[in-house]
Amino acid sequence: RRLLSALVHQEQVYIQVDSECDGYTSAALLLNYMHDIAPATVERNWHYGLHKAKLHGISEESIPDGTTLVIAPDSSSNESELHARLIQAGKTCIVLDHHEFDTGFDENGSGAIIVNSQQESYGNHYLSGVGVVYKVCQAIDGLRNRQGECDIFLDLVALGLTGDMMDMRSPETNYY
């Protein structure tokens, strides 16, 4: 719902791209899917950044002025202090990740929206970041009554899952 709201309200959005195969495919899937929904809005208001080195997480200094939504596909589950700072600065933070993180505290204790395949509520812990992004796109398809529109990006899902060397014994992961 928060992603659709950003489109409707033409918010300034920043996507932090994790600099490896799963990160690239995660960001590409999200950007292309949202572009299919609202091309002019995404072209005008959605921005992304790559790390200069192999870093993981959000580069706070790279976030453009005026950004109201920061999205971290394939990273940032363990950056609760950064999430809190971003929220304090008036930005919403969405994390779409698969890396293990400290579930000993409230999963949204920082105020960030965290969707992570390692959360106990999800049964398949073998999805990489791009798999999590795909599941979010499926949910958006459902909200829009457009089942299956995100399926045109299954090639990116397959590339990201194999590039991140995910365990393919899970039926869902193997299918993608």
N, C-alpha and C positions, 0 to 999 in steps of 0.2 A: 504494500500500500504506500509506503514511504517513497519508493522509486517512482510510482505512478504520480504521486503528488508533486514530485520534483518536475516531472514533465508538464503537468497541467499548469503549474504556477511558474513555469519557465525559470527555475532556479539555476544558479551557477553551481555546477557539479564538478568535482575533481576526483579522478580515479588514479590511485597510486598503483602502477604496474610493477609487479614483482618480476625481476629480471632473470627469468628462466622459462622453459617451455610451458609449464603449467600456469605460471603467472601471465605470460603473453596470451595464451589461449583463453584464460579466464577473462581477462580484460577485453580481448577481441570479441568474445561471445557476448558479453554484457553490452559493450558499445554498439555492436552491430544489431543486436536484438532491439535495443532501445531506439536506435536509428530507424529501424523498420517501423516502429510505432509512431514516432514523431521526428522525421528527418530534420526539418528546419530548426526545431528546438535543440536537438542534440548538436547539430553543426554550430549553432550560435552559442550555446551555453554549457556544453559538456567538454571538459578538458582532461588530459591525462599527462602523467609524467613517469619517466623511467629513472631508476637509480643510475648514478654514474658508475657504480661498482656493484658487485653482487651483494647487495644489502637486502634485508628482509624487513618489511613493515613500512610505515608511513613516514615520509620525509616532510616533517612539519614546515620547514622553510620553503618547500616547493609548492605549497598550496597557494593558488592565486588569491589576491585580494578580492573580496566580494563573494567568495565561495560560501554556500550555505549547507552543502552536503559533500562529505568526503566518503569515498567508497574504497575499501581495501579488499580486492579479490585475491585469494590465495595468500593472505598474510594478516598479521596484526592482532590475532586473538589474545596475545599476551601483553598488549600495550595499554592496559587499563588506565595508567596515569596519563598517557598521551590522549586517550579518548576523553578523559575527564577534562583536560585542558581545552581540547577542541570544542567540547560541549559548553564549557565556561565561556568560550569566545563566540558562542552563538551558532556553532556548526553542528549538524547532525553527523554521526559517524556510523557507517554500516560496514561490518566485517563479514565477508563471505569466505570462509576458510575451512581447512581440514587438519591443521596442525594441532597437536595436543596442547591443551592449556589448562590452567589451574581452575578446576571446577569446584574447589573448596569454598569459593565465595559465590555470591549470587552472580550468575552468568552475565547479567546485564547491570552489575553493580556500578560500573563506570558511567552508565547511561547510554552506552553504545548499543546498537542493534547488532547482535552477534548471531549469525547462522553458521554453524560449524558441524560437520559430519561426526565429530567426536562427542557431541552432546549425547547424553544417555537417551534422550527422547527419540533419537534417530538410530535405526537398527543397522545401517551399513557404515561401518567405520573405514571403508576402503574406497571412498570417493576422494579424489583430489579436489583442489580448488575449483577447477573447471566443472567438475561434477556438481559441486554445491551451487555454482552460478547457474548451471543448467536447471537444477531443481527449483531455484528461485524464479527463473524464466517460465518454467512450467506453472508455477503458482500464479504468476502474472497472467499467463494465458488463461488460467481458470477464472481469475477476477474479471478478465475482459471477455469471457465466453468465447474464446478462440482456441480451443484445445488443439495442441499439436503444432502451432505456428513456430515454436522454437525448435522443432525437430530438424529444420533445415541446417542447424548448426551442430548436428551430432558428429560431423567430421572433426570439429574443433574439440569436442568432448573426448573423442577417441584419441586424438593426438595428445591432448593434455594428460589423460590418464596413463597412456603408455609412456609418455615422456617423463612423467614423474614416477614411473615404475611401481604403480599401485598393484596390490595383490588382486589378481583377476579371478580368484576362486569365488568371490561373492557373485551370485547370479546377476545382480543389478549392474555391478561394475563390469562384469564380463559382457553383458548385453551391450552396454554403451561402447 
